Structure formats: structure tokens, C-alpha cells
């Protein structure tokens, strides 16, 4: 089961990947400067509608938000969009190339 600390940590992880401060993200979402800080410091959690706005801001779907096994969720989405118009043969070539690339691991945030 995912706990509230996971949500807070994941917001921080994705925000840092985006290179945005808590202050800027708060304002960009239409809140006071302390909004994101209050979430990440365990003072509150976002409502469902705010969570969806946060996902949109961070460039991830809610599903990608909860999939911390994806190193670069925004780039994965962009790659998937670029692949949509390709035919079977081209897709098989890309899969073959991707399977030969080294897969890097990255440290996960603790979910405890």
C-alpha cells in the first residue's frame, strides 16, 4: 500500500527532475508560496483535483506518478508519442535497438 510519504517524496523527486523550486511550483499552480512546501513537509496533502494539476505540471500521468520504476517518465511519454505513427517493421527495429542499450538503475525513494 502506498502511503502519504510516498506521494510527498515522489512530488519532490519529479519536481527536482524538472528543475523547479517549491516556491515557483506553488505559484505556477496558483497557490501561496508555501503550498508545495506544506505538502512535502507533511503539513497537508493535495486534494484529488490538485493532485491531477500537480501531475500535469510535472508532465506525468497519474499512472506514471505511481510508477517510480520509470527513470524519466516525461521522456518515456514523449517517446511513446513519437512511436505511435510507425509501422510494425519500424517498431520492431526500435525495440531491437532499445533492448541492446544498457539499462541504468537509479536510487529509489524509501516508501516507509
C-alpha positions in Angstrom: 0.0 0.0 0.0 1.3 3.5 -0.9 1.4 5.9 2.0 1.4 9.6 2.1 5.2 9.8 2.4 5.5 8.2 -1.0 3.3 10.9 -2.5 5.4 13.6 -0.9 8.7 12.1 -1.9 7.5 11.5 -5.4 6.4 15.1 -5.8 9.9 16.2 -4.6 11.6 13.7 -6.9 9.7 14.8 -10.0 9.9 18.5 -9.1 13.7 18.3 -8.8 14.0 16.4 -12.1 12.0 19.3 -13.7 14.4 21.8 -12.0 11.7 23.9 -10.3 11.7 25.3 -6.8 8.9 24.6 -4.4 8.2 28.3 -4.4 7.9 28.5 -8.2 5.8 25.4 -8.5 3.4 26.7 -5.8 2.9 30.0 -7.7 2.6 28.2 -11.1 -0.2 26.1 -9.6 -2.0 29.2 -8.4 -1.2 28.8 -4.7 0.7 30.7 -2.0 4.5 30.3 -2.0 4.3 27.7 0.8 1.8 25.3 -0.8 4.3 22.7 -2.1 6.5 23.1 1.0 3.4 22.3 3.2 2.8 19.2 1.2 6.4 17.9 1.2 6.9 18.8 4.9 3.9 16.6 6.0 1.5 19.5 6.9 -1.1 18.6 4.3 -1.8 16.5 1.2 -3.2 17.8 -2.1 -6.9 17.2 -3.0 -7.6 14.9 -5.9 -8.1 17.8 -8.3 -4.8 19.4 -7.0 -3.0 16.1 -7.4 -4.2 15.9 -11.0 -3.0 19.5 -11.5 0.4 18.6 -10.0 0.7 15.6 -12.3 0.0 17.8 -15.3 2.5 20.4 -14.1 5.2 17.7 -13.6 4.4 16.3 -17.1 3.3 12.9 -15.9 0.1 10.9 -15.9 -1.2 9.7 -12.5 -0.1 6.2 -13.5 3.4 7.4 -14.2 3.4 9.3 -10.9 3.0 6.0 -9.0 5.4 4.1 -11.3 8.7 5.0 -9.7 10.4 2.4 -11.8 10.5 4.8 -14.8 13.6 6.9 -14.6 12.4 9.6 -17.0 8.5 9.5 -17.2 8.2 12.6 -19.3 10.7 11.3 -21.9 9.0 7.9 -21.9 5.7 9.7 -22.8 7.4 11.7 -25.5 9.0 8.6 -27.0 5.7 6.8 -26.9 4.0 9.6 -28.7 6.8 9.6 -31.4 6.3 5.9 -31.9 2.5 6.0 -32.5 2.7 6.6 -36.2 5.3 4.0 -37.0 4.6 0.7 -38.7 5.3 -2.8 -37.4 8.7 -3.1 -39.0 10.0 0.2 -37.7 8.7 -0.6 -34.2 10.5 -3.9 -34.2 13.7 -2.2 -35.2 13.4 0.3 -32.4 12.6 -2.5 -29.9 15.7 -4.4 -31.1 17.9 -1.3 -30.7 16.4 -0.4 -27.2 16.9 -3.9 -26.0 20.7 -3.7 -26.8 21.1 -0.5 -24.8 22.4 -0.7 -21.2 19.7 -0.2 -18.7 20.7 2.1 -15.8 19.3 1.8 -12.4 18.7 4.7 -10.0 18.1 5.0 -6.3 14.5 4.8 -5.2 13.0 6.9 -2.5 12.0 4.9 0.5 8.3 4.2 0.8 8.5 3.6 4.6 
